[in-house]
């Protein structure tokens, strides 16, 4: 199903959204966040948002932490059936707008080198690699994967 961002509803993420968010998270990531990660983020007051169809089907979501002059993009995903339609870029537009609204100077994120699709989206959007976190992510039994640190200047 092809969707245009104008057809979708953006809403603050709530505790009631966690089941749907968790289902998407588990479907699109090899090492997904847990229910506790999402619940703790919302309880901490992090800036979470969902993107849904008019019928209420979850299309995507993101969680942000605003600190000093930088927004940290903690988690972002587009549900698999909706990928490849520019909705990730749309979420990045919303993220940049949220960060600007909080008077931030940049958005920071970490991404796995193996997540080539996300890397391409971030690079095309204008995020720049600024460093690496060695062995940051779990990558299987007894294995770890680096994180590429990227920044988008607002």
PyMOL commands that place a pseudoatom at each C-alpha (Angstrom):
pseudoatom trace, name=CA, resn=UNK, resi=1, chain=A, elem=C, hetatm=0, pos=[0.000, 0.000, 0.000]
pseudoatom trace, name=CA, resn=UNK, resi=2, chain=A, elem=C, hetatm=0, pos=[1.497, 3.316, -1.090]
pseudoatom trace, name=CA, resn=UNK, resi=3, chain=A, elem=C, hetatm=0, pos=[0.976, 6.164, 1.344]
pseudoatom trace, name=CA, resn=UNK, resi=4, chain=A, elem=C, hetatm=0, pos=[1.706, 9.865, 1.249]
pseudoatom trace, name=CA, resn=UNK, resi=5, chain=A, elem=C, hetatm=0, pos=[2.666, 11.603, 4.515]
pseudoatom trace, name=CA, resn=UNK, resi=6, chain=A, elem=C, hetatm=0, pos=[-0.403, 13.853, 4.185]
pseudoatom trace, name=CA, resn=UNK, resi=7, chain=A, elem=C, hetatm=0, pos=[-2.579, 10.739, 4.574]
pseudoatom trace, name=CA, resn=UNK, resi=8, chain=A, elem=C, hetatm=0, pos=[-0.969, 9.841, 7.913]
pseudoatom trace, name=CA, resn=UNK, resi=9, chain=A, elem=C, hetatm=0, pos=[-1.534, 10.936, 11.487]
pseudoatom trace, name=CA, resn=UNK, resi=10, chain=A, elem=C, hetatm=0, pos=[1.345, 11.987, 13.726]
pseudoatom trace, name=CA, resn=UNK, resi=11, chain=A, elem=C, hetatm=0, pos=[0.625, 11.692, 17.459]
pseudoatom trace, name=CA, resn=UNK, resi=12, chain=A, elem=C, hetatm=0, pos=[2.581, 11.673, 20.717]
pseudoatom trace, name=CA, resn=UNK, resi=13, chain=A, elem=C, hetatm=0, pos=[3.574, 8.140, 21.713]
pseudoatom trace, name=CA, resn=UNK, resi=14, chain=A, elem=C, hetatm=0, pos=[1.817, 6.863, 24.827]
pseudoatom trace, name=CA, resn=UNK, resi=15, chain=A, elem=C, hetatm=0, pos=[1.960, 3.745, 26.959]
pseudoatom trace, name=CA, resn=UNK, resi=16, chain=A, elem=C, hetatm=0, pos=[-1.028, 2.438, 24.970]
pseudoatom trace, name=CA, resn=UNK, resi=17, chain=A, elem=C, hetatm=0, pos=[1.123, 2.492, 21.787]
pseudoatom trace, name=CA, resn=UNK, resi=18, chain=A, elem=C, hetatm=0, pos=[3.887, 0.264, 23.145]
pseudoatom trace, name=CA, resn=UNK, resi=19, chain=A, elem=C, hetatm=0, pos=[2.400, -3.065, 21.943]
pseudoatom trace, name=CA, resn=UNK, resi=20, chain=A, elem=C, hetatm=0, pos=[2.157, -1.851, 18.342]
pseudoatom trace, name=CA, resn=UNK, resi=21, chain=A, elem=C, hetatm=0, pos=[5.552, -0.121, 18.513]
pseudoatom trace, name=CA, resn=UNK, resi=22, chain=A, elem=C, hetatm=0, pos=[7.139, -3.260, 19.956]
pseudoatom trace, name=CA, resn=UNK, resi=23, chain=A, elem=C, hetatm=0, pos=[5.636, -5.404, 17.170]
pseudoatom trace, name=CA, resn=UNK, resi=24, chain=A, elem=C, hetatm=0, pos=[7.188, -3.156, 14.504]
pseudoatom trace, name=CA, resn=UNK, resi=25, chain=A, elem=C, hetatm=0, pos=[10.478, -2.980, 16.428]
pseudoatom trace, name=CA, resn=UNK, resi=26, chain=A, elem=C, hetatm=0, pos=[10.706, -6.766, 16.630]
pseudoatom trace, name=CA, resn=UNK, resi=27, chain=A, elem=C, hetatm=0, pos=[9.855, -7.151, 12.946]
pseudoatom trace, name=CA, resn=UNK, resi=28, chain=A, elem=C, hetatm=0, pos=[12.437, -4.693, 11.593]
pseudoatom trace, name=CA, resn=UNK, resi=29, chain=A, elem=C, hetatm=0, pos=[15.433, -4.986, 13.925]
pseudoatom trace, name=CA, resn=UNK, resi=30, chain=A, elem=C, hetatm=0, pos=[17.602, -8.062, 14.547]
pseudoatom trace, name=CA, resn=UNK, resi=31, chain=A, elem=C, hetatm=0, pos=[18.271, -6.862, 18.122]
pseudoatom trace, name=CA, resn=UNK, resi=32, chain=A, elem=C, hetatm=0, pos=[15.123, -4.915, 19.057]
pseudoatom trace, name=CA, resn=UNK, resi=33, chain=A, elem=C, hetatm=0, pos=[14.482, -2.730, 22.051]
pseudoatom trace, name=CA, resn=UNK, resi=34, chain=A, elem=C, hetatm=0, pos=[12.432, -4.315, 24.809]
pseudoatom trace, name=CA, resn=UNK, resi=35, chain=A, elem=C, hetatm=0, pos=[9.097, -3.215, 26.204]
pseudoatom trace, name=CA, resn=UNK, resi=36, chain=A, elem=C, hetatm=0, pos=[11.070, -1.846, 29.163]
pseudoatom trace, name=CA, resn=UNK, resi=37, chain=A, elem=C, hetatm=0, pos=[13.184, 0.381, 26.920]
pseudoatom trace, name=CA, resn=UNK, resi=38, chain=A, elem=C, hetatm=0, pos=[10.078, 2.016, 25.471]
pseudoatom trace, name=CA, resn=UNK, resi=39, chain=A, elem=C, hetatm=0, pos=[8.242, 2.255, 28.797]
pseudoatom trace, name=CA, resn=UNK, resi=40, chain=A, elem=C, hetatm=0, pos=[11.293, 3.745, 30.531]
pseudoatom trace, name=CA, resn=UNK, resi=41, chain=A, elem=C, hetatm=0, pos=[11.819, 6.250, 27.715]
pseudoatom trace, name=CA, resn=UNK, resi=42, chain=A, elem=C, hetatm=0, pos=[8.231, 7.458, 27.940]
pseudoatom trace, name=CA, resn=UNK, resi=43, chain=A, elem=C, hetatm=0, pos=[8.370, 7.553, 31.758]
pseudoatom trace, name=CA, resn=UNK, resi=44, chain=A, elem=C, hetatm=0, pos=[11.539, 9.658, 31.490]
pseudoatom trace, name=CA, resn=UNK, resi=45, chain=A, elem=C, hetatm=0, pos=[9.692, 12.206, 29.378]
pseudoatom trace, name=CA, resn=UNK, resi=46, chain=A, elem=C, hetatm=0, pos=[11.519, 11.523, 26.124]
pseudoatom trace, name=CA, resn=UNK, resi=47, chain=A, elem=C, hetatm=0, pos=[9.914, 12.931, 23.000]
pseudoatom trace, name=CA, resn=UNK, resi=48, chain=A, elem=C, hetatm=0, pos=[8.167, 9.949, 21.370]
pseudoatom trace, name=CA, resn=UNK, resi=49, chain=A, elem=C, hetatm=0, pos=[5.861, 10.063, 18.341]
pseudoatom trace, name=CA, resn=UNK, resi=50, chain=A, elem=C, hetatm=0, pos=[3.924, 7.604, 16.214]
pseudoatom trace, name=CA, resn=UNK, resi=51, chain=A, elem=C, hetatm=0, pos=[2.862, 7.813, 12.583]
pseudoatom trace, name=CA, resn=UNK, resi=52, chain=A, elem=C, hetatm=0, pos=[-0.317, 5.902, 11.701]
pseudoatom trace, name=CA, resn=UNK, resi=53, chain=A, elem=C, hetatm=0, pos=[-2.813, 5.384, 8.909]
pseudoatom trace, name=CA, resn=UNK, resi=54, chain=A, elem=C, hetatm=0, pos=[-6.300, 6.889, 9.345]
pseudoatom trace, name=CA, resn=UNK, resi=55, chain=A, elem=C, hetatm=0, pos=[-7.437, 3.349, 10.277]
pseudoatom trace, name=CA, resn=UNK, resi=56, chain=A, elem=C, hetatm=0, pos=[-4.927, 3.321, 13.142]
pseudoatom trace, name=CA, resn=UNK, resi=57, chain=A, elem=C, hetatm=0, pos=[-2.282, 0.998, 11.666]
pseudoatom trace, name=CA, resn=UNK, resi=58, chain=A, elem=C, hetatm=0, pos=[1.189, 1.952, 12.918]
pseudoatom trace, name=CA, resn=UNK, resi=59, chain=A, elem=C, hetatm=0, pos=[3.462, 3.032, 10.077]
pseudoatom trace, name=CA, resn=UNK, resi=60, chain=A, elem=C, hetatm=0, pos=[6.453, 4.304, 12.058]
pseudoatom trace, name=CA, resn=UNK, resi=61, chain=A, elem=C, hetatm=0, pos=[7.706, 5.927, 15.216]
pseudoatom trace, name=CA, resn=UNK, resi=62, chain=A, elem=C, hetatm=0, pos=[10.634, 7.704, 16.818]
pseudoatom trace, name=CA, resn=UNK, resi=63, chain=A, elem=C, hetatm=0, pos=[11.984, 8.615, 20.250]
pseudoatom trace, name=CA, resn=UNK, resi=64, chain=A, elem=C, hetatm=0, pos=[14.132, 11.667, 20.945]
pseudoatom trace, name=CA, resn=UNK, resi=65, chain=A, elem=C, hetatm=0, pos=[16.080, 12.947, 23.926]
pseudoatom trace, name=CA, resn=UNK, resi=66, chain=A, elem=C, hetatm=0, pos=[16.726, 16.705, 23.910]
pseudoatom trace, name=CA, resn=UNK, resi=67, chain=A, elem=C, hetatm=0, pos=[19.820, 17.697, 25.881]
pseudoatom trace, name=CA, resn=UNK, resi=68, chain=A, elem=C, hetatm=0, pos=[21.575, 21.065, 26.102]
pseudoatom trace, name=CA, resn=UNK, resi=69, chain=A, elem=C, hetatm=0, pos=[21.934, 21.971, 22.385]
pseudoatom trace, name=CA, resn=UNK, resi=70, chain=A, elem=C, hetatm=0, pos=[21.600, 18.565, 20.756]
pseudoatom trace, name=CA, resn=UNK, resi=71, chain=A, elem=C, hetatm=0, pos=[18.769, 16.123, 20.151]
pseudoatom trace, name=CA, resn=UNK, resi=72, chain=A, elem=C, hetatm=0, pos=[19.680, 12.453, 20.378]
pseudoatom trace, name=CA, resn=UNK, resi=73, chain=A, elem=C, hetatm=0, pos=[17.643, 10.238, 18.066]
pseudoatom trace, name=CA, resn=UNK, resi=74, chain=A, elem=C, hetatm=0, pos=[17.260, 7.153, 20.250]
pseudoatom trace, name=CA, resn=UNK, resi=75, chain=A, elem=C, hetatm=0, pos=[15.098, 4.998, 18.012]
pseudoatom trace, name=CA, resn=UNK, resi=76, chain=A, elem=C, hetatm=0, pos=[13.313, 5.324, 14.686]
pseudoatom trace, name=CA, resn=UNK, resi=77, chain=A, elem=C, hetatm=0, pos=[11.601, 2.783, 12.462]
pseudoatom trace, name=CA, resn=UNK, resi=78, chain=A, elem=C, hetatm=0, pos=[9.195, 2.410, 9.577]
pseudoatom trace, name=CA, resn=UNK, resi=79, chain=A, elem=C, hetatm=0, pos=[7.113, -0.778, 9.513]
pseudoatom trace, name=CA, resn=UNK, resi=80, chain=A, elem=C, hetatm=0, pos=[8.329, -3.195, 6.833]
pseudoatom trace, name=CA, resn=UNK, resi=81, chain=A, elem=C, hetatm=0, pos=[5.215, -2.990, 4.590]
pseudoatom trace, name=CA, resn=UNK, resi=82, chain=A, elem=C, hetatm=0, pos=[5.651, 0.785, 4.370]
pseudoatom trace, name=CA, resn=UNK, resi=83, chain=A, elem=C, hetatm=0, pos=[9.396, 0.971, 3.742]
pseudoatom trace, name=CA, resn=UNK, resi=84, chain=A, elem=C, hetatm=0, pos=[10.713, 2.362, 0.463]
pseudoatom trace, name=CA, resn=UNK, resi=85, chain=A, elem=C, hetatm=0, pos=[8.009, 5.055, 0.198]
pseudoatom trace, name=CA, resn=UNK, resi=86, chain=A, elem=C, hetatm=0, pos=[9.958, 8.012, 1.595]
pseudoatom trace, name=CA, resn=UNK, resi=87, chain=A, elem=C, hetatm=0, pos=[8.331, 7.727, 5.027]
pseudoatom trace, name=CA, resn=UNK, resi=88, chain=A, elem=C, hetatm=0, pos=[11.711, 7.404, 6.766]
pseudoatom trace, name=CA, resn=UNK, resi=89, chain=A, elem=C, hetatm=0, pos=[12.705, 10.709, 5.215]
pseudoatom trace, name=CA, resn=UNK, resi=90, chain=A, elem=C, hetatm=0, pos=[9.375, 12.163, 6.342]
pseudoatom trace, name=CA, resn=UNK, resi=91, chain=A, elem=C, hetatm=0, pos=[10.112, 11.038, 9.918]
pseudoatom trace, name=CA, resn=UNK, resi=92, chain=A, elem=C, hetatm=0, pos=[13.562, 12.667, 9.654]
pseudoatom trace, name=CA, resn=UNK, resi=93, chain=A, elem=C, hetatm=0, pos=[11.822, 15.905, 8.607]
pseudoatom trace, name=CA, resn=UNK, resi=94, chain=A, elem=C, hetatm=0, pos=[9.588, 15.694, 11.686]
pseudoatom trace, name=CA, resn=UNK, resi=95, chain=A, elem=C, hetatm=0, pos=[12.584, 14.891, 13.894]
pseudoatom trace, name=CA, resn=UNK, resi=96, chain=A, elem=C, hetatm=0, pos=[14.479, 17.937, 12.590]
pseudoatom trace, name=CA, resn=UNK, resi=97, chain=A, elem=C, hetatm=0, pos=[11.408, 20.118, 13.158]
pseudoatom trace, name=CA, resn=UNK, resi=98, chain=A, elem=C, hetatm=0, pos=[11.019, 18.796, 16.735]
pseudoatom trace, name=CA, resn=UNK, resi=99, chain=A, elem=C, hetatm=0, pos=[14.701, 19.484, 17.422]
pseudoatom trace, name=CA, resn=UNK, resi=100, chain=A, elem=C, hetatm=0, pos=[14.453, 23.009, 16.004]
pseudoatom trace, name=CA, resn=UNK, resi=101, chain=A, elem=C, hetatm=0, pos=[11.350, 23.594, 18.121]
pseudoatom trace, name=CA, resn=UNK, resi=102, chain=A, elem=C, hetatm=0, pos=[13.441, 22.757, 21.185]
pseudoatom trace, name=CA, resn=UNK, resi=103, chain=A, elem=C, hetatm=0, pos=[16.134, 25.215, 20.017]
pseudoatom trace, name=CA, resn=UNK, resi=104, chain=A, elem=C, hetatm=0, pos=[18.673, 22.469, 19.340]
pseudoatom trace, name=CA, resn=UNK, resi=105, chain=A, elem=C, hetatm=0, pos=[21.661, 22.912, 17.039]
pseudoatom trace, name=CA, resn=UNK, resi=106, chain=A, elem=C, hetatm=0, pos=[21.959, 19.341, 15.792]
pseudoatom trace, name=CA, resn=UNK, resi=107, chain=A, elem=C, hetatm=0, pos=[20.590, 15.792, 15.860]
pseudoatom trace, name=CA, resn=UNK, resi=108, chain=A, elem=C, hetatm=0, pos=[22.893, 12.930, 16.879]
pseudoatom trace, name=CA, resn=UNK, resi=109, chain=A, elem=C, hetatm=0, pos=[22.328, 9.209, 16.259]
pseudoatom trace, name=CA, resn=UNK, resi=110, chain=A, elem=C, hetatm=0, pos=[24.101, 5.863, 16.279]
pseudoatom trace, name=CA, resn=UNK, resi=111, chain=A, elem=C, hetatm=0, pos=[23.615, 3.297, 13.524]
pseudoatom trace, name=CA, resn=UNK, resi=112, chain=A, elem=C, hetatm=0, pos=[25.037, -0.148, 12.833]
pseudoatom trace, name=CA, resn=UNK, resi=113, chain=A, elem=C, hetatm=0, pos=[27.464, -0.346, 9.883]
pseudoatom trace, name=CA, resn=UNK, resi=114, chain=A, elem=C, hetatm=0, pos=[25.481, -3.428, 8.793]
pseudoatom trace, name=CA, resn=UNK, resi=115, chain=A, elem=C, hetatm=0, pos=[22.283, -1.347, 8.549]
pseudoatom trace, name=CA, resn=UNK, resi=116, chain=A, elem=C, hetatm=0, pos=[23.162, -0.159, 5.060]
pseudoatom trace, name=CA, resn=UNK, resi=117, chain=A, elem=C, hetatm=0, pos=[19.616, 0.920, 4.210]
pseudoatom trace, name=CA, resn=UNK, resi=118, chain=A, elem=C, hetatm=0, pos=[19.439, 3.285, 7.195]
pseudoatom trace, name=CA, resn=UNK, resi=119, chain=A, elem=C, hetatm=0, pos=[22.968, 4.551, 6.544]
pseudoatom trace, name=CA, resn=UNK, resi=120, chain=A, elem=C, hetatm=0, pos=[21.989, 5.452, 2.994]
pseudoatom trace, name=CA, resn=UNK, resi=121, chain=A, elem=C, hetatm=0, pos=[18.850, 7.293, 4.157]
pseudoatom trace, name=CA, resn=UNK, resi=122, chain=A, elem=C, hetatm=0, pos=[20.807, 9.232, 6.798]
pseudoatom trace, name=CA, resn=UNK, resi=123, chain=A, elem=C, hetatm=0, pos=[23.619, 10.138, 4.378]
pseudoatom trace, name=CA, resn=UNK, resi=124, chain=A, elem=C, hetatm=0, pos=[21.189, 11.267, 1.666]
pseudoatom trace, name=CA, resn=UNK, resi=125, chain=A, elem=C, hetatm=0, pos=[19.389, 13.385, 4.263]
pseudoatom trace, name=CA, resn=UNK, resi=126, chain=A, elem=C, hetatm=0, pos=[22.643, 15.127, 5.207]
pseudoatom trace, name=CA, resn=UNK, resi=127, chain=A, elem=C, hetatm=0, pos=[23.838, 13.309, 8.326]
pseudoatom trace, name=CA, resn=UNK, resi=128, chain=A, elem=C, hetatm=0, pos=[27.637, 13.169, 8.572]
pseudoatom trace, name=CA, resn=UNK, resi=129, chain=A, elem=C, hetatm=0, pos=[29.710, 10.472, 10.253]
pseudoatom trace, name=CA, resn=UNK, resi=130, chain=A, elem=C, hetatm=0, pos=[31.557, 12.021, 13.202]
pseudoatom trace, name=CA, resn=UNK, resi=131, chain=A, elem=C, hetatm=0, pos=[32.944, 8.942, 14.952]
pseudoatom trace, name=CA, resn=UNK, resi=132, chain=A, elem=C, hetatm=0, pos=[32.574, 5.333, 16.003]
pseudoatom trace, name=CA, resn=UNK, resi=133, chain=A, elem=C, hetatm=0, pos=[31.656, 3.569, 19.213]
pseudoatom trace, name=CA, resn=UNK, resi=134, chain=A, elem=C, hetatm=0, pos=[33.636, 0.323, 19.285]
pseudoatom trace, name=CA, resn=UNK, resi=135, chain=A, elem=C, hetatm=0, pos=[31.639, -2.848, 19.975]
pseudoatom trace, name=CA, resn=UNK, resi=136, chain=A, elem=C, hetatm=0, pos=[28.542, -0.828, 20.891]
pseudoatom trace, name=CA, resn=UNK, resi=137, chain=A, elem=C, hetatm=0, pos=[25.800, -3.159, 19.659]
pseudoatom trace, name=CA, resn=UNK, resi=138, chain=A, elem=C, hetatm=0, pos=[25.164, -6.859, 20.335]
pseudoatom trace, name=CA, resn=UNK, resi=139, chain=A, elem=C, hetatm=0, pos=[25.669, -8.848, 17.146]
pseudoatom trace, name=CA, resn=UNK, resi=140, chain=A, elem=C, hetatm=0, pos=[25.039, -12.434, 18.076]
pseudoatom trace, name=CA, resn=UNK, resi=141, chain=A, elem=C, hetatm=0, pos=[26.373, -14.901, 20.606]
pseudoatom trace, name=CA, resn=UNK, resi=142, chain=A, elem=C, hetatm=0, pos=[29.628, -13.469, 21.947]
pseudoatom trace, name=CA, resn=UNK, resi=143, chain=A, elem=C, hetatm=0, pos=[29.821, -10.868, 19.174]
pseudoatom trace, name=CA, resn=UNK, resi=144, chain=A, elem=C, hetatm=0, pos=[29.571, -7.080, 19.090]
pseudoatom trace, name=CA, resn=UNK, resi=145, chain=A, elem=C, hetatm=0, pos=[29.243, -4.511, 16.291]
pseudoatom trace, name=CA, resn=UNK, resi=146, chain=A, elem=C, hetatm=0, pos=[30.528, -0.953, 16.196]
pseudoatom trace, name=CA, resn=UNK, resi=147, chain=A, elem=C, hetatm=0, pos=[28.181, 2.021, 16.020]
pseudoatom trace, name=CA, resn=UNK, resi=148, chain=A, elem=C, hetatm=0, pos=[28.657, 4.789, 13.508]
pseudoatom trace, name=CA, resn=UNK, resi=149, chain=A, elem=C, hetatm=0, pos=[27.932, 8.128, 15.179]
pseudoatom trace, name=CA, resn=UNK, resi=150, chain=A, elem=C, hetatm=0, pos=[26.261, 10.602, 12.839]
pseudoatom trace, name=CA, resn=UNK, resi=151, chain=A, elem=C, hetatm=0, pos=[25.237, 14.231, 13.244]
pseudoatom trace, name=CA, resn=UNK, resi=152, chain=A, elem=C, hetatm=0, pos=[22.820, 16.401, 11.326]
pseudoatom trace, name=CA, resn=UNK, resi=153, chain=A, elem=C, hetatm=0, pos=[23.359, 20.119, 11.778]
pseudoatom trace, name=CA, resn=UNK, resi=154, chain=A, elem=C, hetatm=0, pos=[20.127, 22.088, 11.905]
for i in range(1, 154): cmd.bond("trace and resi %d" % i, "trace and resi %d" % (i + 1))
show_as sticks, trace
zoom trace
